[in-house]
Amino acid sequence: MIGLAGLREEMEGLRKAGLWRTLRRFESLPGPRVVVDGREYILCASNNYLGLAEDPRLREAAVEAVRRFGTGSTGSRLITGNTVLHEALEERIARWKGAEAAMVLATGYMANVAIASTLAGRGDVIFSDELNHASIIDGCRMSRAEVRVYRHADPRDLERRLAEARGARRRIIITDGVFSMDGDVAPLPDLLAVARRYEAAVVVDDAHGGGVLGERGRGTAEYFGIETEPEGGPLLLHMGTLSKAAGVEGAYIAGPRPVIAYLQNRARPFIFSTAPSPATVGAALRAIDLIEEEPWRRRRLEDLARRLRAELRRQGWNVPEGPTPIIPVIVGDVEETLAVARRLDEEGVFAPAIRPPTVPAGSCRIRVTVTAAHSDEDIARIAAAFERCRAEKGGRPGAGMVGDGHRYGCG
Ligand SMILES: Cc1ncc(COP(=O)(O)O)c(C=O)c1O
């Protein structure tokens, strides 16, 4: 390939290592039963935790928004892309989260890049959990701040690193609320206590906690009984996505009004990108209503996740305990994990292998997720497929380190 020396060899290397990826083609609504590449499957790999992505009320809200505002938002929020619908969504999110203000961006990736690269710069230090999502890692890289990666969910290690950075202009701690590949919850009360001692701000990425954790589905802070904006405490900024439990796409940042106004003025992913489309915003607005009005979805989700996790552990798979619908079945190396995924595929269970760079080498896994829309029979069939696979192949744990100290998304 002219001008791209070495690309063919690199591609070959990825293929040989079992790390080449191909797209799968979905041909149905994103419910618990899907048609992929012409075959029917039980889906246990999506982030549609509350089963809202196929909800007729959200689809209707999207259609209504298109009727009123057209298909495209036609420009960035600061030029021609800001409709009454965008502002209504931001007000609705702020009310739901119990925050002073909120802003909406087109994706969670952009929201994390916006936070890290706008609030931190040269002379500042970002403290980042080693299992943070790749979008946080990329935001850190783009910020030009110094990045200190602390041990996963370890406030003591964080404190040690904060103590070494007392001279920094700003200190910002960034953590996933619910870790995307492991499903465990960040120890937010402890992180906030450390932040208070060292005058650091805290950013929590609640992509997988929003809509799922807490009585009203507000996320990780509510799960721990922490106020959205703790009185007299360190700045706590909340990022969340509209693409997972909310069943749409896009993301929000919620927090004190001056911080949100500053981000609207300075965050490049907000300023230099077209506003989310009316369909997206209309559907998301309805989704936030349903997250609040239908708490039974969270209870159902919790119940199904608890049952499936317990059953997989009983079968002998390496599955850590946890309170979320993300159930990591840690297998180990690439080939073995691909073999488990293939076996599940034969059983009609859609649960692809998760490999580097998404997770560290040696900790490849099947990331099982359940949704409130799964039936008891779906859960039983998923469990039965794993049981047959376990009887034939078995799984074993493993862990590895790659990249800059961050362990995920460093490829
Ligand atoms: C923890 C976390 N943060 C951010 C994102 C990015 O969100 P989005 O898919 O909306 O870009 C994801 C997943 O995609 C995620 O898992």
The ligand as a Tripos MOL2 file, in Angstrom:
@<TRIPOS>MOLECULE
LIG
   16    16     1     0     0
SMALL
NO_CHARGES

@<TRIPOS>ATOM
      1 C1        -16.9810    3.9650   30.9590 C.3       1 LIG1
      2 C2        -17.2670    4.5060   29.5950 C.ar      1 LIG1
      3 N1        -17.0920    5.8120   29.3640 N.ar      1 LIG1
      4 C3        -17.3390    6.3470   28.1510 C.ar      1 LIG1
      5 C4        -17.7870    5.5760   27.1050 C.ar      1 LIG1
      6 C5        -18.0020    6.2120   25.7790 C.3       1 LIG1
      7 O1        -19.3650    6.4660   25.5580 O.3       1 LIG1
      8 P1        -19.9430    6.5440   24.0800 P.3       1 LIG1
      9 O2        -20.0930    5.1520   23.5870 O.co2     1 LIG1
     10 O3        -21.2520    7.2700   24.2310 O.co2     1 LIG1
     11 O4        -18.9680    7.3260   23.2610 O.co2     1 LIG1
     12 C6        -18.0050    4.2020   27.3180 C.ar      1 LIG1
     13 C7        -18.5060    3.2710   26.3000 C.2       1 LIG1
     14 O5        -18.6980    3.3700   25.2040 O.2       1 LIG1
     15 C8        -17.7360    3.6540   28.5810 C.ar      1 LIG1
     16 O6        -17.8830    2.3500   28.8000 O.3       1 LIG1
@<TRIPOS>BOND
     1     1     2 1
     2     2     3 ar
     3     2    15 ar
     4     3     4 ar
     5     4     5 ar
     6     5     6 1
     7     5    12 ar
     8     6     7 1
     9     7     8 1
    10     8     9 2
    11     8    10 1
    12     8    11 1
    13    12    13 1
    14    12    15 ar
    15    13    14 2
    16    15    16 1
@<TRIPOS>SUBSTRUCTURE
     1 LIG1         1 GROUP 0 **** ****
